[in-house]
Amino acid sequence: MSFNQYRDEVLEAISRKVISQYNPFLLSVPTPIPVESIMEKVYGLTIEFQYIRKNGRILGETVFEDAMIPIYEHKNDEGYKLVPVKAGTVIIDASLINNRSDGRYRYTCAHELAHWMIDKNYFTELGQTAAMTKKINRSSETDQAVERQANRMASCLLMPKGTLKMAFHRNRGVDNIIRFLANQFGVSSQAMEIRLKEMGLI
């Protein structure tokens, strides 16, 4: 079983097209991309908040086919229970619910959206969900490659290349430009630093 590997330029182009179809204005001004709205209105996905695992290691999980999914009963400390979840549901760990403007929450949403957009056939054929962990430590090289690609696409979606490049050059004299741009785009400073380095801007 192999997944579709895309060149970075293709991931950038797919992301630009998605944003442009939703609202082309978003590509002309540095602003947080409304990833939740794109998930729900463009792709018809449903976002739910649950405690996914006891250790909090999994931040998001995308369900491609109707399935019974193990969810941790955090509040009552009763362990796991199986709950029916419909296809097209993205489960976000409830630990992020109070930080919905936080970069980690938005990045998790974008990562899961990337799986839905480019990995749907791969996971459907495997009969699995796609789960975002805090660290990529899945067992196979293929799993790791799938997760890395979803991370790259999440960055493309949340920090569109052309818009970010324009914002960077317009604000070069700003103190702590990484944090400044992270705030403009609604991402974490860590995600912004990685993206700027990948683009060769820092």
HELIX and SHEET records of a PDB file:
HELIX    1   1 ASP A    8  TYR A   22  1                                  15    
HELIX    2   2 PRO A   24  LEU A   27  5                                   4    
HELIX    3   3 VAL A   35  SER A   37  1                                   3    
HELIX    4   4 ILE A   38  VAL A   42  3                                   5    
HELIX    5   5 ALA A   94  ASN A   99  5                                   6    
HELIX    6   6 GLY A  103  ILE A  118  1                                  16    
HELIX    7   7 LYS A  120  LEU A  126  1                                   7    
HELIX    8   8 GLU A  141  LEU A  158  1                                  18    
HELIX    9   9 LYS A  161  ARG A  170  1                                  10    
HELIX   10  10 ILE A  177  PHE A  185  1                                   9    
HELIX   11  11 SER A  189  GLU A  198  1                                  10    
SHEET    1   A 4 THR A  46  GLN A  50  0                                        
SHEET    2   A 4 THR A  89  ASP A  93  1                                        
SHEET    3   A 4 ILE A  58  VAL A  63 -1                                        
SHEET    4   A 4 ALA A 130  THR A 133 -1                                        
SHEET    1   B 2 ALA A  67  TYR A  72  0                                        
SHEET    2   B 2 TYR A  80  VAL A  85 -1                                        
END                                                                             
